[in-house]
């Protein structure tokens, strides 16, 4: 290895490193939790890694082949540097934030040892929430409105809280410093907000971490963990993940470090992902401009709001337990990726970071009582059986070896990860593994039984397309708002800029897009533009509602069995007709009944399989206009029946979702639904 000093002071390996001429190398993983077990296993799987040393490691890493625990604390910076030199490791991979914030990467740089993890200056993005919020403001990164207050500004902080609530804005109160993930308080009233401010600033509930406090506007939406590999210049985003913070089923109980996670998070649509990627890249570039070149994992917590993804905070390391679902999906060599970041040439070493198809989910097995007081030294049985479950890996977090076996040594003891082609398969594998594990006594093991509920019961995302007012779609909007339909209108599209359906969408708070069609544009070309918008919004089912265009064969293929249309007759009668001409033809034919038909869209106009039909009686006194009104009254209910009958709705177990997301199971949903009208939050 030849080294040179970068401007930031970080050591960089020269580009003359040629793997073909080298033997496999040793690496050091700093940390002893489930995250570090997952990191160590992924590094060990690299053909370029001979042995992994873990400092201090845990009971799981102690039992892994080609892996050795070393009794050096992850807070002992000089000891970690000495260990890296002694073992002559090619890379140090730091798991937890504390040693990074203490400057372990800087100390390793002085000894010319490559480190995957940011410098102390760059890690301030996590160690000081006040710094990070000011950083967001300096570089116009999207985040909630906020104010920072020093310890001697308690009265000013209270006045700010009162003013925010007086203006109808709720707040979150955060200790600025590191508080083991517990320094964020979410009051539900002005009195609770003032008490939260007092507990941090006056009562020192989080010690010196509360010497400065951040008070920011409460954001509503789904939270998503979005991490990226960074080499100081380039951010390569990983698959997004979501975790479960509450201790108990139904998102009840106290906040924890995380009781489970799953990836990839379906809430991050392609469009939202591009927006998040842009924010992550801008962050890396802004840090470099400030002389804080960022190496390692940049972990952004984003809230997906109506205004787009907004930054909650950054962490300077992998999340836990998100690591246990993200790394199993990584197809590229983690050692190559990490060394590419540490040496400042990720794109050259790994031109494209690749990811596997499918899903992963992890279930945390905790000691009963966590996150409060809990017993330690609990004997654990069934680990070998769990490891034998297909598609399952057991990562150790709070364990150690004792008396020839494995016992608990922490609150979060194990993370059982399952992989599969979809979330159901991944969760089945993970829970099957959990069933094999027993603590002694057996009632001392606690785990959640509803991990992944947001993925399994995810609302059906509907794309609504029309050229007119779209009146028949209003019942779908209303059923969603009432909670009767586990669905979401994700986007409204029209070929006409003045179409009433676009205004309907805007009124309902839905993204509404005019996709103009220039004269002479081939159908397939126009439909490709529409499909791009639909795919960007993660649409599952397309609803055509008064769309005055014949869609192309290419569109039918793209949305096979996933696009429905409503026709104002009882098909196959009067196929191809439109609007009043259909009702006029019914009356002229002296038919005694008419109605509407929802059918799947195929290349044959109005010839696709029938999904739903609703009938009305044709009276002798009916005119085309009066018959149209009667038929239109049935179109809304027909659409709702068709949505529920769709394969996408059934696959999501949507019928069970209404019961699952009840007020009894999720009391916080009632609070959220009062905060935003016209939006269902799950």
HUDA-V659140 format. One record per backbone hydrogen bond with DSSP energy under -0.5 kcal/mol. NH is the residue of the N-H (numbers start at 1). CO is the residue of the C=O. Records with the same first field share a line. If there is no record, write none. Layout:
NH=CO + CO
This chain:
4=12
6=4 + 10
9=6
12=4
14=2
17=14
19=17
21=18
22=19
25=48
27=51
28=91
29=53
30=28 + 93
31=29 + 55
37=33
38=34
39=35
40=36
41=37
42=38
43=39
44=40
45=41
46=43
49=46
50=25 + 48
51=25
52=66
53=27
54=68
55=29
56=54
57=31
59=399
62=58
63=59 + 60
64=60 + 61
67=64
68=52
70=54
72=70
73=71
76=73
77=75
80=76
81=77
82=78
83=79
84=80
85=81
86=82
87=83
88=84
89=84
90=26
91=26
92=114
93=28
94=92 + 116
95=30 + 93
100=96
101=97
102=98
103=100
104=99
107=103
108=104
109=105
110=106
111=107 + 108
112=109
113=108
114=112
116=92
117=115
119=293
123=119
124=120 + 121
125=122
126=123
127=123
128=124
129=176
132=128
133=129
134=130
135=131
136=132
137=133
138=134
139=135
140=137
141=136
144=311
147=215
149=213
151=211
153=150
154=151
157=153
158=154
159=155
160=156
161=157
162=158
163=159
164=160
165=161
166=162
167=163
168=165
169=164
170=168
172=216
173=185
174=172 + 214
175=183
176=212
177=209
182=179
185=173 + 183
187=185
193=189
194=190
195=191
196=192
197=193
198=194
199=195
200=196
201=197
202=198
203=198
205=199
207=204
209=206
210=207
211=208
213=149
214=174
215=147
216=172 + 214
217=145
218=170
222=304
224=302
225=241
226=224 + 300
227=225
228=298
229=236
230=296
231=234
232=294
236=229 + 234
237=235
238=227
241=225
242=262
244=260
245=243
247=254
248=252
251=248
252=248 + 249
256=245
259=244
261=362
262=242
263=360
264=240
265=240
268=265
269=267
270=535
271=536
273=269
274=270
275=271
276=272
277=273
278=274
279=275
280=276
281=277
282=278
283=279
284=280
285=281
286=282
287=283
288=284
289=285
290=286
291=288
292=287
295=293
296=230
298=228 + 296
299=297 + 315
300=226 + 298
301=299 + 313
302=224 + 300
303=310
304=222 + 302
305=303 + 308
308=305
310=303
311=142
312=301
313=301
314=125
315=299
323=319
324=321
325=322
326=322
327=323
329=326
330=327
331=354
332=354
334=332
337=333
338=334
339=335
340=336
341=337
342=338
343=339
344=341
345=340
349=345
350=346
354=352
356=329
359=420
360=263
361=418
362=261
363=416
364=259
365=414
366=364 + 446
367=411
368=444
370=367
372=369
375=368
377=408
379=440
380=406
381=438
386=382
387=383
388=384 + 385
389=386
392=389
393=417
395=393 + 415
397=413
398=412
399=397
400=407
402=405
405=402
407=400
408=378
409=398
410=398
413=365 + 411
414=365
415=395
416=363
417=393 + 415
418=361
419=391
420=359
426=422
427=423
428=424
429=425
430=426
431=427
432=428
433=429
434=430
435=431
436=432 + 433
437=434
438=381
440=379
441=439
444=441
445=442
446=366
453=450
455=452
456=452
457=453
458=455
460=486
462=460 + 488
463=541
464=462 + 491
465=463 + 543
466=493
467=546
468=545
473=470
474=471
476=473
477=473
478=474
479=475
480=476
481=477
482=478
483=480
484=479
485=479
487=485
488=460
490=462 + 488
491=462
492=511
493=464
494=513
499=496
501=468
502=499
503=499
504=500
505=501
506=502
507=503
508=504
509=506
510=505
513=492
515=494 + 513
516=514
517=495
518=516
521=518
526=522
527=523
528=524
529=525 + 526
530=526
531=527
532=528
533=529
534=530
535=531
536=532
537=533
538=535
539=534
540=461
541=461
542=562
543=463
544=542 + 564
545=465 + 543
548=546
549=547
551=549
556=552
557=553
558=554
559=555
560=557
562=559
564=542
565=599
566=544
567=597
569=567
571=569
573=570
575=572
577=574
581=578
582=579
583=579
584=580
585=581
586=582
587=583
588=584
589=585
590=587
591=586
594=616
596=614
597=567
598=612
599=565 + 597
600=609
601=563
602=604
605=603
607=604
611=598
612=598
614=596
616=594
618=592
619=617
622=619
627=623
628=624
629=625
630=626
631=627
632=628
633=629
634=630 + 631
635=631 + 632
636=632
638=634
639=635
640=636
641=637
642=638
643=639
644=640
645=641
646=642 + 643
650=646
651=647
652=648
653=650
654=649
656=653
657=653
658=654
660=656
661=657
662=659 + 660
666=662
669=666
670=666 + 667
671=667
672=668
673=669
674=670 + 671
675=671 + 672
676=672
679=676
681=679
682=680
